[in-house]
């Protein structure tokens, strides 16, 4: 995963490696502690992969959001399309057979009012 700085927003970069990551604090507390990113407005998401997939899909809370087959695999995610609170962003790299060859996940705290 590649960290890319945007002028006025943070970038999704703390990917969760497995589906069973547990946190003892709420997403808001983790965001205040700097352990997860705070999202607001349009967020650039870039996925760097060692393999060359056919395409990469972006999901928010398990729902399809976007797809690209152009490298570098990057997206502009508008966090105002979801409610404020904790959300899971996932990028799935898919090969020519339709198999998921890589799945990268990150927990983010959306705060479009920027009250943190």
Buried (B, 14 or more C-beta within 10 A) or exposed (E): BEEBEEEEBBBBEBBBEEEEEEEEEEBBEBBBEEBBBBBBBEBBBBBEBEEEBEBBBBBBEEEEBBBBEEEEBBBEBBBEEBEBEBBBBBBBBBBEEEEEBBBBBBBBBBBBEEEE
